[in-house]
């Protein structure tokens, strides 16, 4: 599936200490969560925040929301078919009881 997003952030909310130098420029790691099925009152499908490390996630540290994302294109025709979940409560030795051979 292909999805096009329009992203808008408030750069004044960026924690400048999270910027880092790379080989080709200065970078900031961001995270976005997108819900294709729901929009907020402004038509946004998700939000953008600065990424956190595993240690920060474990410590429940949250970064401020910098902005929003809006789905502007979704090619749902190419999406993979949904897989049916296998019940975990069914014991493995009962697997072939109903097979005719």
Secondary structure as GFF3:
##gff-version 3
##sequence-region A 1 101
A	DSSP	beta_strand	2	9	.	.	.	ID=ss1
A	DSSP	three_ten_helix	11	13	.	.	.	ID=ss2
A	DSSP	three_ten_helix	16	18	.	.	.	ID=ss3
A	DSSP	beta_strand	20	21	.	.	.	ID=ss4
A	DSSP	beta_strand	26	27	.	.	.	ID=ss5
A	DSSP	beta_strand	30	34	.	.	.	ID=ss6
A	DSSP	beta_strand	46	50	.	.	.	ID=ss7
A	DSSP	alpha_helix	54	58	.	.	.	ID=ss8
A	DSSP	beta_strand	65	75	.	.	.	ID=ss9
A	DSSP	three_ten_helix	76	78	.	.	.	ID=ss10
A	DSSP	three_ten_helix	92	94	.	.	.	ID=ss11
###
